[in-house]
């Protein structure tokens, strides 16, 4: 009887250890530093590899007005939208440990838009912008497994290349001016974040 219990205990421990990096397991992650700034989905494709797609969504709207006695004058209004997606391939080292370090390679795809209206005397100047961001980089981090379903990870994006194509149209009601800008950036910088990941 004791022999059977020992075998059962060993099998249960083996299942718990392997379940964290079992191929076919999925996970959902959320950034808890800058809470709600980024979310992601991942899937283990082998005991040491995961494919992920993380993303962030931001929308900001501003408007103002000034009041002097009974006179109310509308002020500038502005809205901005930005969606960024990070597809990633991640390689786990020492996958059986409680703390599992990893290396990753990721891409960047981002789209953005902006709109603004600025009263100037009796007319209104309208501005409409759009942007496209593409890039790639490397990441590094470590996951600390609280149990087989939950982990905390310290994750950082390091070397990064980005290409950004942006356009801004300004309409004064009399003239339409279009400005285009292309930026290339190569950087080696640390962008750390703390994440919680749920496995299922």
N, C-alpha and C positions, 0 to 999 in steps of 0.2 A: 504493500500500500504506500509506504514512504517512498519507494523507488518510483512509482507511478506519479506521485506528487512532484518529485524532483524533475522528472522528464517534462511534465506539464508546465512547470514553472520556467524551465529552460526554453521551451517552445514559445511560451507567452512573451518572454523577454526578447527572443529573436524576432518575433512578429513586431513588437514595439520598436525595436531598433531599426528594422528594415522598412517599417511603414512610412518613415519620414521621407525616404528617397525612393519609394517604390514606383517603377514606371507606370504611367497611367494616372497617377494621383494629380489632382488639380489643386489650385490654391488661389486665394483672394488676398490682396494686400492693400493696406492704406497707410499713408504717411502720417505719423503722429507728431513729428516736429513740423510746424506750420500746418496744423491739423486741417485735413480736408483738401490740402493743396494737390495731392496726387493719389490715384488709385490704380490698381493693376490686377491682371489675371495671369496665372502661370500654369504650366503643365509639365510634369516630369516626363521626359522621353527616354531616360535611362537612369540607373541609380546615381549617376554623376552629372547629369545634364538636364537643364530646364529651358524651355522657351517661354518668354513672357511678353506681354504687351502692357505697358504702363501709360497713363495719360493724365493730363490736367486740362481743366476747362475754367476759363475766367471770363466774366462779363462785368463791366463797370459802366455805370450811367451817372452823369452829373448834370445838374441844371441849377441856375441861380437867377435871382432878380433883385433889383434895388427899389427901395420905396422912400419917397420924400413927400411927406404929407399925404395927399390923396393921389399923388402921381406914382404909378408903378411902372418900372422899366424892366423889360426882360433882359436877362444877362446871357452869357454864353451857355450853350448846352453841348454835351459831349457824351458819346458812348463808344466803348471799345470791347472787342470780342477776340479771344485767343484760345485756340485748341491746339494742344501739343501732344503727340503720341511718340512713345519710345519702345519700339520692338527690340527685344534683347535675347541673346543666347548666353546662358550662364553655365559655367563649369564648376562643379562642387568638388573641392579637395577634402579628403578625410570625411566622407559622407556618413560614416558610422558614429562619429563623435557627437557629443552634445553641442559643442560649438563647432560649426562647419564654415571654414573660410571658402570664398569663391572668387572667381574672376569672370568678367562678362564683356561682351562686345555688343554695342547697341547702335541703333539708328535714331534719327530725329526727323519727324515730319510735323510741321506746324503751319496752320493757316490763321490769319487774323484779318480783322476789318475794323475800321473806325469811321465815325461820322461826327461832325461838329457844325454848329451854327453860331456865328458871332455877329451880333447886331453892330452895325457901324453907321451911325446917323439914322437916315431913313431907309437904309438898305440892309440886307443880311448877306454875309459872306458864308458860303457853305463849303465845307471840306469833307471829302470822302477818300478814305485810304484802304488799301489792301496789302497783304504781305504773304509771302511764302517762304518757309524756312525748311531747309534740308541739311542733314548732317550725319555724323557718325562719331563714335568715341569708344573708350574703354572704361570699365567700371571695376570696382573692387569692394569687398565687404565680407561680412560674417553673419551667420544666423545662429542665434542661441535658442535651442529648442526647449521650451518649457515642458512640453509633452509631445506626443506624436501628432497632435492636431494644431498646436499653436507655437509660433516662434516670434522672436524679436530680432530684427536685423539692423545693423549699422551699415549703410550703403552709401557709396560715394562715386560720383562720376568724375573721371580724371581728364585725360587727354580728350580733346574734342575739336572737331572741324565743323563749321557751319557755313552754309551759303544762304543768304537772305536777299530776296528780290521784293522790293516794296514800291508802291505807287501812291501818289497823293494828288488828287484833283481839287483845285480851288476855283470856285465859281462865285464871282462878285455880282452876278446879274448882268454885267457888261462884257466881261472877259472870262474865259475858261483857261486856266493854267494847269498843266500836267507835269509833275516832277516824278522821275523814276530814279531809283537808287539800287545798286547791287553791292553787297558787302560779302567779303570772304574773311572768316576768322579762324585762326588756329591758336589754340590755347592749351596750356597744361595747368589746370587749376583744380582745386578740391571743392566739391559741392556735396557736403555730407548731409545725410538725413537719417532719421530713425523711423522704422516701419514695423508694423505688426502684420503677420501673415497667418492666415487660417487655411489649413489643409483639409481636404475632403475627398 
